[in-house]
């Protein structure tokens, strides 16, 4: 397994979290396990918000400024 720089690692993490959010970005009540999906969605959005707040290059790597509007929780 390759080692990455901090910036490469954050870029990979952002990509992964956004992909996870895209997979579950449907109305929560359409899931049989809605509480679990809502918990996942909330955690992913919060992680991305923290990265965006602390990482100067967050938006350059695809974190939208209005992430809570796009992936409403």
Predicted model as a PDB file, atoms N, CA, C, CB and O in Angstrom, pLDDT in the B-factor column:
MODEL        1                                                                  
ATOM      1  N   UNK A   1       0.834  -1.173   0.000  1.00 73.00           N  
ATOM      2  CA  UNK A   1       0.000   0.000   0.000  1.00 73.00           C  
ATOM      3  C   UNK A   1       0.885   1.244   0.000  1.00 73.00           C  
ATOM      4  CB  UNK A   1      -0.952  -0.006   1.209  1.00 73.00           C  
ATOM      5  O   UNK A   1       1.826   1.347   0.787  1.00 73.00           O  
ATOM      6  N   UNK A   2       0.582   2.162  -0.868  1.00 82.00           N  
ATOM      7  CA  UNK A   2       1.370   3.374  -0.997  1.00 82.00           C  
ATOM      8  C   UNK A   2       1.083   4.345   0.131  1.00 82.00           C  
ATOM      9  CB  UNK A   2       1.102   4.034  -2.329  1.00 82.00           C  
ATOM     10  O   UNK A   2      -0.016   4.376   0.685  1.00 82.00           O  
ATOM     11  N   UNK A   3       2.085   5.130   0.456  1.00 90.00           N  
ATOM     12  CA  UNK A   3       1.928   6.213   1.424  1.00 90.00           C  
ATOM     13  C   UNK A   3       1.678   7.499   0.651  1.00 90.00           C  
ATOM     14  CB  UNK A   3       3.188   6.344   2.351  1.00 90.00           C  
ATOM     15  O   UNK A   3       2.231   7.702  -0.430  1.00 90.00           O  
ATOM     16  N   UNK A   4       0.846   8.360   1.208  1.00 89.00           N  
ATOM     17  CA  UNK A   4       0.514   9.622   0.578  1.00 89.00           C  
ATOM     18  C   UNK A   4       0.931  10.782   1.479  1.00 89.00           C  
ATOM     19  CB  UNK A   4      -0.989   9.690   0.265  1.00 89.00           C  
ATOM     20  O   UNK A   4       1.131  10.618   2.683  1.00 89.00           O  
ATOM     21  N   UNK A   5       1.056  11.943   0.873  1.00 93.00           N  
ATOM     22  CA  UNK A   5       1.286  13.153   1.658  1.00 93.00           C  
ATOM     23  C   UNK A   5      -0.014  13.509   2.374  1.00 93.00           C  
ATOM     24  CB  UNK A   5       1.778  14.339   0.753  1.00 93.00           C  
ATOM     25  O   UNK A   5      -1.065  12.942   2.074  1.00 93.00           O  
ATOM     26  N   UNK A   6       0.054  14.438   3.311  1.00 90.00           N  
ATOM     27  CA  UNK A   6      -1.149  14.873   4.011  1.00 90.00           C  
ATOM     28  C   UNK A   6      -2.191  15.425   3.052  1.00 90.00           C  
ATOM     29  CB  UNK A   6      -0.802  15.920   5.051  1.00 90.00           C  
ATOM     30  O   UNK A   6      -3.381  15.140   3.193  1.00 90.00           O  
ATOM     31  N   UNK A   7      -1.754  16.209   2.085  1.00 92.00           N  
ATOM     32  CA  UNK A   7      -2.689  16.792   1.125  1.00 92.00           C  
ATOM     33  C   UNK A   7      -3.331  15.714   0.254  1.00 92.00           C  
ATOM     34  CB  UNK A   7      -1.974  17.821   0.244  1.00 92.00           C  
ATOM     35  O   UNK A   7      -4.531  15.764  -0.015  1.00 92.00           O  
ATOM     36  N   UNK A   8      -2.544  14.752  -0.179  1.00 93.00           N  
ATOM     37  CA  UNK A   8      -3.100  13.659  -0.989  1.00 93.00           C  
ATOM     38  C   UNK A   8      -4.091  12.832  -0.171  1.00 93.00           C  
ATOM     39  CB  UNK A   8      -1.970  12.753  -1.527  1.00 93.00           C  
ATOM     40  O   UNK A   8      -5.124  12.404  -0.686  1.00 93.00           O  
ATOM     41  N   UNK A   9      -3.774  12.612   1.088  1.00 92.00           N  
ATOM     42  CA  UNK A   9      -4.663  11.843   1.958  1.00 92.00           C  
ATOM     43  C   UNK A   9      -5.987  12.570   2.147  1.00 92.00           C  
ATOM     44  CB  UNK A   9      -3.998  11.586   3.319  1.00 92.00           C  
ATOM     45  O   UNK A   9      -7.049  11.956   2.047  1.00 92.00           O  
ATOM     46  N   UNK A  10      -5.934  13.870   2.419  1.00 93.00           N  
ATOM     47  CA  UNK A  10      -7.168  14.640   2.574  1.00 93.00           C  
ATOM     48  C   UNK A  10      -7.967  14.662   1.277  1.00 93.00           C  
ATOM     49  CB  UNK A  10      -6.852  16.071   3.022  1.00 93.00           C  
ATOM     50  O   UNK A  10      -9.194  14.562   1.307  1.00 93.00           O  
ATOM     51  N   UNK A  11      -7.296  14.791   0.149  1.00 94.00           N  
ATOM     52  CA  UNK A  11      -7.994  14.793  -1.141  1.00 94.00           C  
ATOM     53  C   UNK A  11      -8.718  13.467  -1.359  1.00 94.00           C  
ATOM     54  CB  UNK A  11      -7.002  15.056  -2.296  1.00 94.00           C  
ATOM     55  O   UNK A  11      -9.862  13.456  -1.814  1.00 94.00           O  
ATOM     56  N   UNK A  12      -8.070  12.359  -1.041  1.00 95.00           N  
ATOM     57  CA  UNK A  12      -8.690  11.039  -1.164  1.00 95.00           C  
ATOM     58  C   UNK A  12      -9.879  10.904  -0.212  1.00 95.00           C  
ATOM     59  CB  UNK A  12      -7.658   9.933  -0.884  1.00 95.00           C  
ATOM     60  O   UNK A  12     -10.919  10.362  -0.584  1.00 95.00           O  
ATOM     61  N   UNK A  13      -9.721  11.393   1.001  1.00 95.00           N  
ATOM     62  CA  UNK A  13     -10.794  11.326   1.992  1.00 95.00           C  
ATOM     63  C   UNK A  13     -11.997  12.146   1.554  1.00 95.00           C  
ATOM     64  CB  UNK A  13     -10.296  11.813   3.351  1.00 95.00           C  
ATOM     65  O   UNK A  13     -13.134  11.695   1.685  1.00 95.00           O  
ATOM     66  N   UNK A  14     -11.760  13.345   1.036  1.00 96.00           N  
ATOM     67  CA  UNK A  14     -12.850  14.189   0.541  1.00 96.00           C  
ATOM     68  C   UNK A  14     -13.587  13.481  -0.585  1.00 96.00           C  
ATOM     69  CB  UNK A  14     -12.313  15.556   0.057  1.00 96.00           C  
ATOM     70  O   UNK A  14     -14.818  13.445  -0.598  1.00 96.00           O  
ATOM     71  N   UNK A  15     -12.853  12.925  -1.517  1.00 96.00           N  
ATOM     72  CA  UNK A  15     -13.465  12.206  -2.644  1.00 96.00           C  
ATOM     73  C   UNK A  15     -14.324  11.043  -2.144  1.00 96.00           C  
ATOM     74  CB  UNK A  15     -12.375  11.685  -3.610  1.00 96.00           C  
ATOM     75  O   UNK A  15     -15.444  10.844  -2.615  1.00 96.00           O  
ATOM     76  N   UNK A  16     -13.803  10.290  -1.202  1.00 97.00           N  
ATOM     77  CA  UNK A  16     -14.518   9.143  -0.648  1.00 97.00           C  
ATOM     78  C   UNK A  16     -15.805   9.578   0.067  1.00 97.00           C  
ATOM     79  CB  UNK A  16     -13.610   8.373   0.320  1.00 97.00           C  
ATOM     80  O   UNK A  16     -16.861   8.983  -0.144  1.00 97.00           O  
ATOM     81  N   UNK A  17     -15.719  10.600   0.901  1.00 97.00           N  
ATOM     82  CA  UNK A  17     -16.894  11.076   1.629  1.00 97.00           C  
ATOM     83  C   UNK A  17     -17.957  11.628   0.683  1.00 97.00           C  
ATOM     84  CB  UNK A  17     -16.489  12.148   2.637  1.00 97.00           C  
ATOM     85  O   UNK A  17     -19.147  11.381   0.879  1.00 97.00           O  
ATOM     86  N   UNK A  18     -17.541  12.368  -0.338  1.00 96.00           N  
ATOM     87  CA  UNK A  18     -18.503  12.885  -1.312  1.00 96.00           C  
ATOM     88  C   UNK A  18     -19.165  11.746  -2.097  1.00 96.00           C  
ATOM     89  CB  UNK A  18     -17.809  13.858  -2.280  1.00 96.00           C  
ATOM     90  O   UNK A  18     -20.356  11.812  -2.401  1.00 96.00           O  
ATOM     91  N   UNK A  19     -18.402  10.716  -2.419  1.00 96.00           N  
ATOM     92  CA  UNK A  19     -18.987   9.549  -3.097  1.00 96.00           C  
ATOM     93  C   UNK A  19     -20.008   8.853  -2.198  1.00 96.00           C  
ATOM     94  CB  UNK A  19     -17.880   8.553  -3.511  1.00 96.00           C  
ATOM     95  O   UNK A  19     -21.082   8.466  -2.658  1.00 96.00           O  
ATOM     96  N   UNK A  20     -19.672   8.697  -0.925  1.00 96.00           N  
ATOM     97  CA  UNK A  20     -20.617   8.086   0.013  1.00 96.00           C  
ATOM     98  C   UNK A  20     -21.900   8.903   0.087  1.00 96.00           C  
ATOM     99  CB  UNK A  20     -19.988   7.957   1.412  1.00 96.00           C  
ATOM    100  O   UNK A  20     -22.997   8.345   0.081  1.00 96.00           O  
ATOM    101  N   UNK A  21     -21.763  10.225   0.159  1.00 95.00           N  
ATOM    102  CA  UNK A  21     -22.940  11.089   0.226  1.00 95.00           C  
ATOM    103  C   UNK A  21     -23.776  10.994  -1.042  1.00 95.00           C  
ATOM    104  CB  UNK A  21     -22.520  12.534   0.463  1.00 95.00           C  
ATOM    105  O   UNK A  21     -25.005  10.975  -0.973  1.00 95.00           O  
ATOM    106  N   UNK A  22     -23.129  10.933  -2.184  1.00 93.00           N  
ATOM    107  CA  UNK A  22     -23.866  10.800  -3.441  1.00 93.00           C  
ATOM    108  C   UNK A  22     -24.673   9.511  -3.475  1.00 93.00           C  
ATOM    109  CB  UNK A  22     -22.906  10.845  -4.629  1.00 93.00           C  
ATOM    110  O   UNK A  22     -25.777   9.479  -4.020  1.00 93.00           O  
ATOM    111  N   UNK A  23     -24.128   8.451  -2.896  1.00 91.00           N  
ATOM    112  CA  UNK A  23     -24.806   7.161  -2.884  1.00 91.00           C  
ATOM    113  C   UNK A  23     -26.082   7.183  -2.027  1.00 91.00           C  
ATOM    114  CB  UNK A  23     -23.858   6.086  -2.372  1.00 91.00           C  
ATOM    115  O   UNK A  23     -27.033   6.456  -2.314  1.00 91.00           O  
ATOM    116  N   UNK A  24     -26.104   8.003  -0.994  1.00 90.00           N  
ATOM    117  CA  UNK A  24     -27.252   8.004  -0.081  1.00 90.00           C  
ATOM    118  C   UNK A  24     -28.034   9.317  -0.124  1.00 90.00           C  
ATOM    119  CB  UNK A  24     -26.783   7.740   1.337  1.00 90.00           C  
ATOM    120  O   UNK A  24     -28.809   9.601   0.790  1.00 90.00           O  
ATOM    121  N   UNK A  25     -27.845  10.106  -1.155  1.00 84.00           N  
ATOM    122  CA  UNK A  25     -28.515  11.410  -1.225  1.00 84.00           C  
ATOM    123  C   UNK A  25     -29.905  11.290  -1.845  1.00 84.00           C  
ATOM    124  CB  UNK A  25     -27.668  12.400  -2.031  1.00 84.00           C  
ATOM    125  O   UNK A  25     -30.187  11.863  -2.897  1.00 84.00           O  
ATOM    126  N   UNK A  26     -30.741  10.553  -1.184  1.00 80.00           N  
ATOM    127  CA  UNK A  26     -32.153  10.404  -1.541  1.00 80.00           C  
ATOM    128  C   UNK A  26     -32.943  10.767  -0.298  1.00 80.00           C  
ATOM    129  CB  UNK A  26     -32.495   8.936  -2.048  1.00 80.00           C  
ATOM    130  O   UNK A  26     -32.379  10.818   0.794  1.00 80.00           O  
ATOM    131  N   UNK A  27     -34.235  11.019  -0.440  1.00 80.00           N  
ATOM    132  CA  UNK A  27     -35.021  11.292   0.774  1.00 80.00           C  
ATOM    133  C   UNK A  27     -34.841  10.169   1.795  1.00 80.00           C  
ATOM    134  CB  UNK A  27     -36.523  11.458   0.425  1.00 80.00           C  
ATOM    135  O   UNK A  27     -34.952   8.988   1.466  1.00 80.00           O  
ATOM    136  N   UNK A  28     -34.566  10.550   3.012  1.00 78.00           N  
ATOM    137  CA  UNK A  28     -34.264   9.582   4.075  1.00 78.00           C  
ATOM    138  C   UNK A  28     -35.395   8.570   4.262  1.00 78.00           C  
ATOM    139  CB  UNK A  28     -34.002  10.311   5.394  1.00 78.00           C  
ATOM    140  O   UNK A  28     -35.127   7.399   4.529  1.00 78.00           O  
ATOM    141  N   UNK A  29     -36.649   8.997   4.129  1.00 79.00           N  
ATOM    142  CA  UNK A  29     -37.754   8.072   4.367  1.00 79.00           C  
ATOM    143  C   UNK A  29     -37.879   7.002   3.287  1.00 79.00           C  
ATOM    144  CB  UNK A  29     -39.046   8.838   4.465  1.00 79.00           C  
ATOM    145  O   UNK A  29     -38.718   6.108   3.404  1.00 79.00           O  
ATOM    146  N   UNK A  30     -37.054   7.076   2.232  1.00 81.00           N  
ATOM    147  CA  UNK A  30     -37.076   6.034   1.213  1.00 81.00           C  
ATOM    148  C   UNK A  30     -36.242   4.816   1.625  1.00 81.00           C  
ATOM    149  CB  UNK A  30     -36.566   6.591  -0.111  1.00 81.00           C  
ATOM    150  O   UNK A  30     -36.226   3.807   0.919  1.00 81.00           O  
ATOM    151  N   UNK A  31     -35.559   4.907   2.749  1.00 81.00           N  
ATOM    152  CA  UNK A  31     -34.738   3.801   3.246  1.00 81.00           C  
ATOM    153  C   UNK A  31     -35.471   3.064   4.362  1.00 81.00           C  
ATOM    154  CB  UNK A  31     -33.370   4.317   3.751  1.00 81.00           C  
ATOM    155  O   UNK A  31     -36.162   3.681   5.172  1.00 81.00           O  
ATOM    156  N   UNK A  32     -35.319   1.756   4.397  1.00 86.00           N  
ATOM    157  CA  UNK A  32     -35.935   0.978   5.469  1.00 86.00           C  
ATOM    158  C   UNK A  32     -35.201   1.201   6.798  1.00 86.00           C  
ATOM    159  CB  UNK A  32     -35.940  -0.519   5.107  1.00 86.00           C  
ATOM    160  O   UNK A  32     -35.786   1.045   7.870  1.00 86.00           O  
ATOM    161  N   UNK A  33     -33.944   1.557   6.717  1.00 90.00           N  
ATOM    162  CA  UNK A  33     -33.133   1.825   7.907  1.00 90.00           C  
ATOM    163  C   UNK A  33     -32.797   3.323   7.957  1.00 90.00           C  
ATOM    164  CB  UNK A  33     -31.823   0.958   7.900  1.00 90.00           C  
ATOM    165  O   UNK A  33     -31.628   3.704   8.011  1.00 90.00           O  
ATOM    166  N   UNK A  34     -33.827   4.155   7.938  1.00 88.00           N  
ATOM    167  CA  UNK A  34     -33.687   5.607   7.809  1.00 88.00           C  
ATOM    168  C   UNK A  34     -32.813   6.224   8.897  1.00 88.00           C  
ATOM    169  CB  UNK A  34     -35.047   6.252   7.837  1.00 88.00           C  
ATOM    170  O   UNK A  34     -32.016   7.117   8.609  1.00 88.00           O  
ATOM    171  N   UNK A  35     -32.947   5.770  10.130  1.00 91.00           N  
ATOM    172  CA  UNK A  35     -32.146   6.349  11.215  1.00 91.00           C  
ATOM    173  C   UNK A  35     -30.660   6.105  11.000  1.00 91.00           C  
ATOM    174  CB  UNK A  35     -32.576   5.770  12.562  1.00 91.00           C  
ATOM    175  O   UNK A  35     -29.840   6.995  11.224  1.00 91.00           O  
ATOM    176  N   UNK A  36     -30.318   4.902  10.569  1.00 91.00           N  
ATOM    177  CA  UNK A  36     -28.922   4.568  10.313  1.00 91.00           C  
ATOM    178  C   UNK A  36     -28.366   5.411   9.170  1.00 91.00           C  
ATOM    179  CB  UNK A  36     -28.777   3.076   9.993  1.00 91.00           C  
ATOM    180  O   UNK A  36     -27.258   5.938   9.265  1.00 91.00           O  
ATOM    181  N   UNK A  37     -29.131   5.537   8.096  1.00 90.00           N  
ATOM    182  CA  UNK A  37     -28.690   6.313   6.928  1.00 90.00           C  
ATOM    183  C   UNK A  37     -28.546   7.785   7.303  1.00 90.00           C  
ATOM    184  CB  UNK A  37     -29.687   6.153   5.748  1.00 90.00           C  
ATOM    185  O   UNK A  37     -27.595   8.439   6.877  1.00 90.00           O  
ATOM    186  N   UNK A  38     -29.473   8.308   8.088  1.00 91.00           N  
ATOM    187  CA  UNK A  38     -29.384   9.698   8.524  1.00 91.00           C  
ATOM    188  C   UNK A  38     -28.138   9.914   9.378  1.00 91.00           C  
ATOM    189  CB  UNK A  38     -30.644  10.097   9.309  1.00 91.00           C  
ATOM    190  O   UNK A  38     -27.480  10.947   9.263  1.00 91.00           O  
ATOM    191  N   UNK A  39     -27.817   8.963  10.218  1.00 94.00           N  
ATOM    192  CA  UNK A  39     -26.605   9.049  11.032  1.00 94.00           C  
ATOM    193  C   UNK A  39     -25.352   9.073  10.181  1.00 94.00           C  
ATOM    194  CB  UNK A  39     -26.538   7.890  12.001  1.00 94.00           C  
ATOM    195  O   UNK A  39     -24.447   9.872  10.421  1.00 94.00           O  
ATOM    196  N   UNK A  40     -25.298   8.199   9.185  1.00 94.00           N  
ATOM    197  CA  UNK A  40     -24.153   8.179   8.267  1.00 94.00           C  
ATOM    198  C   UNK A  40     -24.026   9.499   7.529  1.00 94.00           C  
ATOM    199  CB  UNK A  40     -24.285   7.029   7.262  1.00 94.00           C  
ATOM    200  O   UNK A  40     -22.945  10.083   7.449  1.00 94.00           O  
ATOM    201  N   UNK A  41     -25.150   9.961   6.990  1.00 94.00           N  
ATOM    202  CA  UNK A  41     -25.157  11.191   6.214  1.00 94.00           C  
ATOM    203  C   UNK A  41     -24.691  12.369   7.073  1.00 94.00           C  
ATOM    204  CB  UNK A  41     -26.562  11.461   5.648  1.00 94.00           C  
ATOM    205  O   UNK A  41     -23.886  13.188   6.628  1.00 94.00           O  
ATOM    206  N   UNK A  42     -25.191  12.450   8.286  1.00 94.00           N  
ATOM    207  CA  UNK A  42     -24.805  13.518   9.197  1.00 94.00           C  
ATOM    208  C   UNK A  42     -23.308  13.466   9.496  1.00 94.00           C  
ATOM    209  CB  UNK A  42     -25.608  13.424  10.498  1.00 94.00           C  
ATOM    210  O   UNK A  42     -22.635  14.497   9.495  1.00 94.00           O  
ATOM    211  N   UNK A  43     -22.794  12.280   9.747  1.00 97.00           N  
ATOM    212  CA  UNK A  43     -21.368  12.128  10.048  1.00 97.00           C  
ATOM    213  C   UNK A  43     -20.503  12.543   8.857  1.00 97.00           C  
ATOM    214  CB  UNK A  43     -21.058  10.676  10.443  1.00 97.00           C  
ATOM    215  O   UNK A  43     -19.497  13.229   9.035  1.00 97.00           O  
ATOM    216  N   UNK A  44     -20.884  12.133   7.648  1.00 97.00           N  
ATOM    217  CA  UNK A  44     -20.103  12.500   6.463  1.00 97.00           C  
ATOM    218  C   UNK A  44     -20.102  14.009   6.249  1.00 97.00           C  
ATOM    219  CB  UNK A  44     -20.656  11.795   5.219  1.00 97.00           C  
ATOM    220  O   UNK A  44     -19.060  14.600   5.965  1.00 97.00           O  
ATOM    221  N   UNK A  45     -21.276  14.632   6.387  1.00 96.00           N  
ATOM    222  CA  UNK A  45     -21.365  16.083   6.202  1.00 96.00           C  
ATOM    223  C   UNK A  45     -20.538  16.804   7.257  1.00 96.00           C  
ATOM    224  CB  UNK A  45     -22.833  16.551   6.264  1.00 96.00           C  
ATOM    225  O   UNK A  45     -19.836  17.764   6.940  1.00 96.00           O  
ATOM    226  N   UNK A  46     -20.610  16.361   8.493  1.00 96.00           N  
ATOM    227  CA  UNK A  46     -19.831  16.995   9.555  1.00 96.00           C  
ATOM    228  C   UNK A  46     -18.334  16.844   9.320  1.00 96.00           C  
ATOM    229  CB  UNK A  46     -20.205  16.402  10.908  1.00 96.00           C  
ATOM    230  O   UNK A  46     -17.576  17.787   9.550  1.00 96.00           O  
ATOM    231  N   UNK A  47     -17.900  15.683   8.869  1.00 96.00           N  
ATOM    232  CA  UNK A  47     -16.477  15.484   8.554  1.00 96.00           C  
ATOM    233  C   UNK A  47     -16.028  16.446   7.460  1.00 96.00           C  
ATOM    234  CB  UNK A  47     -16.215  14.025   8.115  1.00 96.00           C  
ATOM    235  O   UNK A  47     -14.972  17.070   7.569  1.00 96.00           O  
ATOM    236  N   UNK A  48     -16.826  16.564   6.417  1.00 95.00           N  
ATOM    237  CA  UNK A  48     -16.478  17.471   5.322  1.00 95.00           C  
ATOM    238  C   UNK A  48     -16.489  18.925   5.776  1.00 95.00           C  
ATOM    239  CB  UNK A  48     -17.442  17.285   4.154  1.00 95.00           C  
ATOM    240  O   UNK A  48     -15.657  19.712   5.325  1.00 95.00           O  
ATOM    241  N   UNK A  49     -17.409  19.298   6.653  1.00 94.00           N  
ATOM    242  CA  UNK A  49     -17.427  20.660   7.172  1.00 94.00           C  
ATOM    243  C   UNK A  49     -16.172  20.965   7.983  1.00 94.00           C  
ATOM    244  CB  UNK A  49     -18.668  20.880   8.028  1.00 94.00           C  
ATOM    245  O   UNK A  49     -15.625  22.063   7.886  1.00 94.00           O  
ATOM    246  N   UNK A  50     -15.714  20.010   8.775  1.00 94.00           N  
ATOM    247  CA  UNK A  50     -14.496  20.193   9.556  1.00 94.00           C  
ATOM    248  C   UNK A  50     -13.293  20.338   8.626  1.00 94.00           C  
ATOM    249  CB  UNK A  50     -14.289  19.011  10.528  1.00 94.00           C  
ATOM    250  O   UNK A  50     -12.461  21.226   8.812  1.00 94.00           O  
ATOM    251  N   UNK A  51     -13.206  19.472   7.635  1.00 94.00           N  
ATOM    252  CA  UNK A  51     -12.105  19.552   6.681  1.00 94.00           C  
ATOM    253  C   UNK A  51     -12.137  20.902   5.969  1.00 94.00           C  
ATOM    254  CB  UNK A  51     -12.179  18.393   5.657  1.00 94.00           C  
ATOM    255  O   UNK A  51     -11.104  21.552   5.809  1.00 94.00           O  
ATOM    256  N   UNK A  52     -13.315  21.315   5.548  1.00 92.00           N  
ATOM    257  CA  UNK A  52     -13.466  22.582   4.835  1.00 92.00           C  
ATOM    258  C   UNK A  52     -13.045  23.761   5.716  1.00 92.00           C  
ATOM    259  CB  UNK A  52     -14.919  22.763   4.368  1.00 92.00           C  
ATOM    260  O   UNK A  52     -12.395  24.695   5.247  1.00 92.00           O  
ATOM    261  N   UNK A  53     -13.416  23.708   6.977  1.00 91.00           N  
ATOM    262  CA  UNK A  53     -13.098  24.793   7.897  1.00 91.00           C  
ATOM    263  C   UNK A  53     -11.598  24.886   8.173  1.00 91.00           C  
ATOM    264  CB  UNK A  53     -13.853  24.605   9.203  1.00 91.00           C  
ATOM    265  O   UNK A  53     -11.052  25.983   8.292  1.00 91.00           O  
ATOM    266  N   UNK A  54     -10.941  23.747   8.273  1.00 92.00           N  
ATOM    267  CA  UNK A  54      -9.541  23.721   8.701  1.00 92.00           C  
ATOM    268  C   UNK A  54      -8.532  23.668   7.549  1.00 92.00           C  
ATOM    269  CB  UNK A  54      -9.322  22.543   9.596  1.00 92.00           C  
ATOM    270  O   UNK A  54      -7.378  24.064   7.718  1.00 92.00           O  
ATOM    271  N   UNK A  55      -8.955  23.187   6.390  1.00 90.00           N  
ATOM    272  CA  UNK A  55      -8.020  22.964   5.284  1.00 90.00           C  
ATOM    273  C   UNK A  55      -8.202  24.057   4.249  1.00 90.00           C  
ATOM    274  CB  UNK A  55      -8.229  21.565   4.643  1.00 90.00           C  
ATOM    275  O   UNK A  55      -9.285  24.211   3.685  1.00 90.00           O  
ATOM    276  N   UNK A  56      -7.164  24.802   4.002  1.00 88.00           N  
ATOM    277  CA  UNK A  56      -7.231  25.944   3.086  1.00 88.00           C  
ATOM    278  C   UNK A  56      -7.597  25.524   1.656  1.00 88.00           C  
ATOM    279  CB  UNK A  56      -5.895  26.678   3.079  1.00 88.00           C  
ATOM    280  O   UNK A  56      -8.169  26.322   0.913  1.00 88.00           O  
ATOM    281  N   UNK A  57      -7.280  24.294   1.264  1.00 85.00           N  
ATOM    282  CA  UNK A  57      -7.556  23.825  -0.098  1.00 85.00           C  
ATOM    283  C   UNK A  57      -8.841  23.010  -0.221  1.00 85.00           C  
ATOM    284  CB  UNK A  57      -6.405  22.999  -0.585  1.00 85.00           C  
ATOM    285  O   UNK A  57      -9.059  22.367  -1.247  1.00 85.00           O  
ATOM    286  N   UNK A  58      -9.681  23.022   0.786  1.00 83.00           N  
ATOM    287  CA  UNK A  58     -10.884  22.186   0.776  1.00 83.00           C  
ATOM    288  C   UNK A  58     -11.770  22.390  -0.436  1.00 83.00           C  
ATOM    289  CB  UNK A  58     -11.678  22.446   2.000  1.00 83.00           C  
ATOM    290  O   UNK A  58     -12.185  21.419  -1.067  1.00 83.00           O  
ATOM    291  N   UNK A  59     -12.067  23.634  -0.771  1.00 85.00           N  
ATOM    292  CA  UNK A  59     -12.954  23.872  -1.915  1.00 85.00           C  
ATOM    293  C   UNK A  59     -12.267  23.528  -3.228  1.00 85.00           C  
ATOM    294  CB  UNK A  59     -13.417  25.331  -1.939  1.00 85.00           C  
ATOM    295  O   UNK A  59     -12.935  23.154  -4.192  1.00 85.00           O  
ATOM    296  N   UNK A  60     -10.951  23.645  -3.282  1.00 89.00           N  
ATOM    297  CA  UNK A  60     -10.214  23.285  -4.498  1.00 89.00           C  
ATOM    298  C   UNK A  60     -10.312  21.789  -4.779  1.00 89.00           C  
ATOM    299  CB  UNK A  60      -8.742  23.699  -4.373  1.00 89.00           C  
ATOM    300  O   UNK A  60     -10.139  21.358  -5.919  1.00 89.00           O  
ATOM    301  N   UNK A  61     -10.587  21.006  -3.755  1.00 89.00           N  
ATOM    302  CA  UNK A  61     -10.692  19.560  -3.923  1.00 89.00           C  
ATOM    303  C   UNK A  61     -12.138  19.075  -3.931  1.00 89.00           C  
ATOM    304  CB  UNK A  61      -9.930  18.859  -2.826  1.00 89.00           C  
ATOM    305  O   UNK A  61     -12.401  17.888  -3.741  1.00 89.00           O  
ATOM    306  N   UNK A  62     -13.071  19.997  -4.150  1.00 89.00           N  
ATOM    307  CA  UNK A  62     -14.445  19.579  -4.406  1.00 89.00           C  
ATOM    308  C   UNK A  62     -15.438  19.693  -3.278  1.00 89.00           C  
ATOM    309  CB  UNK A  62     -14.430  18.230  -4.828  1.00 89.00           C  
ATOM    310  O   UNK A  62     -16.589  19.291  -3.448  1.00 89.00           O  
ATOM    311  N   UNK A  63     -15.048  20.224  -2.127  1.00 92.00           N  
ATOM    312  CA  UNK A  63     -16.030  20.387  -1.059  1.00 92.00           C  
ATOM    313  C   UNK A  63     -16.856  21.622  -1.380  1.00 92.00           C  
ATOM    314  CB  UNK A  63     -15.342  20.509   0.351  1.00 92.00           C  
ATOM    315  O   UNK A  63     -16.318  22.728  -1.427  1.00 92.00           O  
ATOM    316  N   UNK A  64     -18.147  21.453  -1.601  1.00 89.00           N  
ATOM    317  CA  UNK A  64     -18.986  22.611  -1.922  1.00 89.00           C  
ATOM    318  C   UNK A  64     -19.134  23.552  -0.715  1.00 89.00           C  
ATOM    319  CB  UNK A  64     -20.373  22.143  -2.395  1.00 89.00           C  
ATOM    320  O   UNK A  64     -19.152  23.112   0.434  1.00 89.00           O  
ATOM    321  N   UNK A  65     -19.237  24.843  -1.002  1.00 88.00           N  
ATOM    322  CA  UNK A  65     -19.419  25.819   0.074  1.00 88.00           C  
ATOM    323  C   UNK A  65     -20.723  25.606   0.823  1.00 88.00           C  
ATOM    324  CB  UNK A  65     -19.376  27.226  -0.484  1.00 88.00           C  
ATOM    325  O   UNK A  65     -20.802  25.833   2.030  1.00 88.00           O  
ATOM    326  N   UNK A  66     -21.739  25.171   0.101  1.00 89.00           N  
ATOM    327  CA  UNK A  66     -23.072  24.989   0.697  1.00 89.00           C  
ATOM    328  C   UNK A  66     -23.399  23.514   0.876  1.00 89.00           C  
ATOM    329  CB  UNK A  66     -24.145  25.658  -0.170  1.00 89.00           C  
ATOM    330  O   UNK A  66     -24.467  23.054   0.470  1.00 89.00           O  
ATOM    331  N   UNK A  67     -22.494  22.789   1.472  1.00 91.00           N  
ATOM    332  CA  UNK A  67     -22.622  21.327   1.580  1.00 91.00           C  
ATOM    333  C   UNK A  67     -23.900  20.904   2.300  1.00 91.00           C  
ATOM    334  CB  UNK A  67     -21.416  20.752   2.311  1.00 91.00           C  
ATOM    335  O   UNK A  67     -24.507  19.898   1.931  1.00 91.00           O  
ATOM    336  N   UNK A  68     -24.321  21.658   3.322  1.00 88.00           N  
ATOM    337  CA  UNK A  68     -25.547  21.260   4.041  1.00 88.00           C  
ATOM    338  C   UNK A  68     -26.791  21.457   3.199  1.00 88.00           C  
ATOM    339  CB  UNK A  68     -25.683  22.050   5.333  1.00 88.00           C  
ATOM    340  O   UNK A  68     -27.790  20.770   3.410  1.00 88.00           O  
ATOM    341  N   UNK A  69     -26.754  22.378   2.254  1.00 89.00           N  
ATOM    342  CA  UNK A  69     -27.898  22.555   1.364  1.00 89.00           C  
ATOM    343  C   UNK A  69     -27.959  21.428   0.332  1.00 89.00           C  
ATOM    344  CB  UNK A  69     -27.825  23.922   0.659  1.00 89.00           C  
ATOM    345  O   UNK A  69     -29.040  20.938   0.003  1.00 89.00           O  
ATOM    346  N   UNK A  70     -26.813  21.028  -0.168  1.00 90.00           N  
ATOM    347  CA  UNK A  70     -26.754  19.968  -1.170  1.00 90.00           C  
ATOM    348  C   UNK A  70     -27.099  18.617  -0.545  1.00 90.00           C  
ATOM    349  CB  UNK A  70     -25.360  19.916  -1.817  1.00 90.00           C  
ATOM    350  O   UNK A  70     -27.877  17.846  -1.106  1.00 90.00           O  
ATOM    351  N   UNK A  71     -26.522  18.342   0.603  1.00 88.00           N  
ATOM    352  CA  UNK A  71     -26.748  17.089   1.301  1.00 88.00           C  
ATOM    353  C   UNK A  71     -27.467  17.383   2.620  1.00 88.00           C  
ATOM    354  CB  UNK A  71     -25.405  16.336   1.547  1.00 88.00           C  
ATOM    355  O   UNK A  71     -26.896  17.214   3.697  1.00 88.00           O  
ATOM    356  N   UNK A  72     -28.701  17.814   2.525  1.00 84.00           N  
ATOM    357  CA  UNK A  72     -29.433  18.241   3.709  1.00 84.00           C  
ATOM    358  C   UNK A  72     -29.624  17.090   4.699  1.00 84.00           C  
ATOM    359  CB  UNK A  72     -30.786  18.815   3.308  1.00 84.00           C  
ATOM    360  O   UNK A  72     -29.947  15.961   4.330  1.00 84.00           O  
ATOM    361  N   UNK A  73     -29.414  17.424   5.952  1.00 80.00           N  
ATOM    362  CA  UNK A  73     -29.588  16.434   7.022  1.00 80.00           C  
ATOM    363  C   UNK A  73     -30.633  16.908   8.000  1.00 80.00           C  
ATOM    364  CB  UNK A  73     -28.263  16.168   7.753  1.00 80.00           C  
ATOM    365  O   UNK A  73     -30.926  16.215   8.974  1.00 80.00           O  
TER     366      UNK A  73                                                      
ENDMDL                                                                          
END                                                                             
